[in-house]
Amino acid sequence: MPAPLRSIDLPWLHQAGVQLAILRLDLIDPLLSGNKWFKLVHHLHAARGIGAPGLISLGGPHSNHLHALAAAGRRFGFASVGLLRGHPQRTATVDDLQRFGMQLHWLGYRGYRERHHPGFFDSWRERYPDYYCIPEGGGGLAGALGCAPLVGRVRDQLATLGWDDHDGWWLAAGTGTTLAGLVIGEAEQGGHWVHGALAGPPSHGVGQEIDRLLIEAGIACANYQLVDASRGGFGRFDEALARFMVETERATGLPLEPVYTAKAMMALRLHIEGGYVARGSRLIFVHTGGLQGRRAAQAQLDKLLR
């Protein structure tokens, strides 16, 4: 699956003397888009290796992960089961999940909070014998290792930009799995810093999860930094973010969504304008996809922009 690397220019980049290239993971596939394929690939191979008839995972009613998982199940011959946060509701994503053949179970909010308990999947394994269970967001070490090769993919394309190297990475951080994968990949190939723009508050424990994954991977030197880009909470956005997103799209043609990619790009702008990025730096921004989820936010975006 090709993931093209494209440079963009914006006034705030030009004024700071910073060059930015976008790794367009949103373009790799119509359904297995963004970082979702990379987080799933090792899980899918493991499921195939044990002869699992199906896959079980969990997410919200607008989950990009469940959307990709259901599509992958249909494409590669796995049944799929989705454990959803909250109570039954109809969204564009839920409609797609059902169209892809995913069996849905609504856990409420209290039931969904139990996902961090060690035995969470035990009852579901009894209900769906031999199904392969995948952590929220395609996480775990398998998910991170699937993202590590992105480092090599970028290195292979730097010459197309006229670059001989780059100075670091910038991406949205939801579960932190993709960020951990990039740190693992960089530990093997170069050690550049990876900066994660948190889509949710720091209290959600993303940093602890990244550290756990890196320890599990045997990475001793963790070259990463997290910044709070949540703007008040996961899935929350305001007029300033909505206007920034629309202006950036108009100027670059780069499609964004307000939960992950727009927040990450706006956080990068604030970081650069705050003087935290040296003039002459060359950065890689990972477009992690998630565009199907914009459907749920469009009405609110339109209201903010009136």
N, C-alpha and C positions, 0 to 999 in steps of 0.2 A: 504494500500500500504506500504510494508516494506521498510525502509530506513536504510540499514546496516551501522554500525559504524566500521571503520577499522583503525588501527594504521599504520603509515608508519614511516620509518626512513631514513634520508638522512644525509650526512656528516655535513652539516651546522646546522642541528638540533642537532646531536650528540655532535658537538663541543661546542654548546651553552648550552647543558644540558636541552634542551626543548623537551617535548614529544608532538606529534601531532597526532590527530585522525581525519579522514575524514568522514563526514556524506555524504554518497554516494546517494544523491538525484537523481543523473543521472541514477541510477539503478531501480527506482521504476516502470517505465513503458516505453515501447518502444516509445510512442508518447507524453504522458502527463508527460514528464520527468522533472527532476530537481525541482526547486521551483515553476514551472508554475502551477502544479496541486494545490498546497497549496494556491497560490494567487487566483486561480479561484474558489475554492470549494464553498465559501460563495456566490460569484456572481452567480454560477450555481444554487444553492439552491434558491436564491432570484428570479432568472428568472423563475424557476419552480413554485415557490410559487405564482407568479402573472399570471401564464399561458402564459408567453411570447412565441411567436412562433419562435423567433430568437434572435441572439446576434449581437451587433455591437461593434467593437473596432478598434484600430488603431495601426500602427507600420510601420517599414521600410520594404524594400524588402527582408531582411534577418531576419525578426523578429521571435525570439523564441516564443514570446507571441502569435502572430497571428497563428503560426504553431500549438501550443498547443490548442488554442481556436478553430481553424477549426477542429482539430481532435476531440476535446471534443464535438463540435456541431454535428459532424457526429455520434459519439458514443452514445450520449444521446438524439438525436432526435431534435436538434435545427438547424434551418437555421442559417447561419453566414454571416456577412458582414464585410469586411476589408477595412478600409480607410488608404491608403498607402501614405507614404512620397515620393515625387519626381514624376517622369514621368514614363509611362509604360516601363517596362523592364522585361526581362526573367531571373530569377534566379532559382536555385534548390528549394529554399523556395517557390517562387511564383508558380512554377510548382506543388508543394505539396498542396498549398492552393487551387488551382483550382481543383486538383484531389480530395480533401476532400469536394469540393462543395461550397467553400466560394465565395460569390459575391464580386468582387474587384472594388474599386473606387480609382483612382490616384488623389491626391490633389495638386500635385506640391509641391514646397517648401514653398511658401508664404501661401498657403492654409493650409498646415500642421502646420505652426507656430501659426495658430489661434486656435489650440486645447486647449490652456489655457484660452480662453475667456469663460465666464460663459455660454453663450448661444450656444456654439459650436455644441452640439448635436441636437439642436431644429429642424433644417431643415432635419436632418436625421431621426428624430422621425416622421416627417410628411411624409417622403418618405417611411419609413418602420414602419407603425403604430404598437404600442405595443411591439416593439423589446426592449430588455434590453440592455442598453448602459454600457460598461465597460471602465474605464479609461485606458490610455496608460500603457502597461506593466502589466495589471491586478491590478492596484494600487487602491488607496483609502483605507479607514479604513477596508472595507470588505476584501481586499487583505491582509492587515497586520494581521488582526485577524485570517485569514486562516493559517498564518505562525507561530503564537504564540505557537501552540501545538508542534512544533518541539523541544522546550525546554524539554518538558516531554518525548518525544521520545528518546532524547539523555540521559536523566537521567536514563531511563529504561534500557539502554544498557551499562552504564559505567562499571558495574561489569564484563562484558565480556572482558574488557580491563585490569581488575585488578585495576581499578581506583575507589576511593570512592567519588571523586568530580573532577571538572575541574576549571580552572582559568579564562576562557574567550572564546570568539568566534572570528573567523576571516572569512570574506566572501567578495565577490565582491558586490559592490553597484552600481546598475544602476539607478532605480527610487528611491531606498531606502526603498521600501515597505517591503521586506523580513527582512531587518535590523530592521525596526520599529516593525515588528512582534516579533522578538527575544527579543527586549527590553521590549515589553509588556509581553511576556512570562516570562522573567526573573524577572520582577517587581512582578509577582505573585508567583514565586517559589524560587528565590535565589539572584537576583540582580547582577549577574556577568556582567562584561563589555563586550560590543559588539563592535568589530572593523570592520569598513567597508572600503574596498579598492575601491576608486572611479574609475569606468570604464571610466568616462568622466571628464572634468575639473571641479574644484570646482565652477566655474561661472555658471554651469548649475542649481544650486539651490537645489541640493539634500538635503543638510542640512536643508534648510527651509521647504522642504516637509516632512522630517522626523519629525521635530519639530511640524508641523501642525498636523500630524497624531497622535503623542503622546499626544498633547493637547486634540485632539478630543477623544482619548481613556481615558483621565483622568489620565495620567501618569505625576506625578509631578517631579520625579527625573529621568532624562534621562541619563543613564549610557552607553553612546556610544561615539566613536571617529571615525572621518573620516581621511583617509590619501589619498593623491593624487597618484593614480597608473595609470593614464591615458596615460602616456608616449607620451604626445603631443596632445591628443584628443581622442574622442570616436571612437572606431573602428580602431585606428591607432596602429601599432606595428612596431618594429624595429628588427634588427638582434640579438641584445642581448636578447630580449624577446623570439624570435623564437628559439634560441639555448638553452635558459633556459628551455623552454617548452619541447623540444625534449629530452634533458638530463634528465629531471624529469620523463617524461613518460618512458624512457628506464630503469631508476633506480627503479621505483615503479610500473609500469604497470598501472598507473593512467592516464586515457585519459583527456586531457585538450583542451581548445580552446583559441585563443589569445585575444578575446574581453573582457572576464570576468575572467574565472578561472585561466588562466595562469598569467594574470596581478595581480590577487589577491595573488597567491602563490609567485610570484616574489617580490611583495611588502612586504609580510610576511618575506621572507628571508632578505631583506634589513633592515626591522624593527628589526629583531633579531640580525643581524650582527652589527647594530648600537647601540646595548646595551639597547634597549628599553623594552626587555622582560627578566624578572628575571630567573636565572638558577633554574631549578626544576619546571618551569611552565608546566602546562598541558593545551593545547589549542584544541578547536574544530574548524576545517576548514569545512565550508559548501560547498560542491560541488553543485553549483546551476544549473548544467546541461548546456544547450546551445550548446550541441555538434553537433546538426544538422547544426548550423550556420558555423561550421568549413569548410564545403564544399566550401563556398564562399571564404575562406581565404587560402585554400590549395595552390593554384598557387602562391600567393604572398609569402607564407612561403617557398615554394620550391625555389623560386628565391632568397630569402634572404640567404638561406642555401647553395647555390652553392659555 
